[in-house]
Amino acid sequence: MPFCAPRRKRTAEFGCLSEIYKPPDGRLTKETQIGEGGTGAVFMGHHHRRGKVAVKMANITRDEESVCREVSFLLKFSRHRNIASYYGAYYHPAPNEESSEYLELVLEYCSGGSLYNLIDSTEGQSLKETWIGYVCREVLKALNHIHHHRAVHRDIKSPNVMLTKKGNIKLSE
Ligand SMILES: Nc1ncnc2c1ncn2[C@@H]1O[C@H](COP(=O)(O)OP(=O)(O)OP(=O)(O)O)[C@@H](O)[C@H]1O
């Protein structure tokens, strides 16, 4: 089975997650862990067609509502150049009753880290004004796009602003 994008977000009426988000057939591999967010761990991964990707293990058992919110945000907005591309999601069932169910969200890999890391790396010095201007302009482009579609982000902070290898700015949820 090829890499598949979810057809629609989960709601009670659509039924079983395992039918909506098909599991991969081994063409997606998870490698080292690169971060930890509120919904779960984030891994660097490799996809046979996309190359390097970020795989976010979103814990459905712990907080299904915020996972659905994130998927819905990505489906709506991730085609914008200032929002990390969303390649699809896979359902990961709980192996036993004590474990959690996950949705593996496959995203564009932002190897430059977050704006938070970038500021931190200056060790108390400020970023150059030209950089501050550039980052603000790119984040505003993403926000303008979101607002144009009558939505709001509500969690703008430096850890949610990511950088790609080329220095492009990507707003995440
Ligand atoms: N697309 C990505 N590319 C590279 N690293 C990423 C990517 N997404 C997340 N990360 C890494 O994983 C960490 C956690 O990301 P995540 O989006 O889960 O954080 P969060 O915003 O705190 O979580 P949430 O808002 O979902 O509770 C980030 O700080 C970053 O280091």
The ligand as a Gaussian input file, in Angstrom:
#p B3LYP/6-31G(d) Opt

LIG

0 1
 N        8.361000      19.115000      11.782000
 C        9.349000      19.011000      12.678000
 N       10.631000      18.936000      12.280000
 C       11.623000      18.823000      13.186000
 N       11.448000      18.797000      14.522000
 C       10.190000      18.866000      14.978000
 C        9.073000      18.982000      14.089000
 N        7.944000      19.040000      14.829000
 C        8.334000      18.976000      16.103000
 N        9.673000      18.871000      16.212000
 C       10.472000      18.755000      17.451000
 O        9.691000      18.155000      18.470000
 C        9.469000      19.078000      19.551000
 C        8.053000      18.914000      20.055000
 O        7.166000      19.252000      19.012000
 P        5.614000      19.432000      19.239000
 O        5.014000      20.070000      18.042000
 O        5.041000      18.125000      19.671000
 O        5.702000      20.414000      20.469000
 P        4.650000      21.259000      21.224000
 O        4.249000      22.387000      20.335000
 O        5.228000      21.583000      22.549000
 O        3.495000      20.247000      21.408000
 P        1.959000      20.519000      21.420000
 O        1.752000      21.990000      21.106000
 O        1.440000      19.589000      20.357000
 O        1.526000      20.168000      22.776000
 C        9.781000      20.451000      18.961000
 O       10.227000      21.350000      19.948000
 C       10.867000      20.134000      17.960000
 O       12.125000      20.019000      18.608000

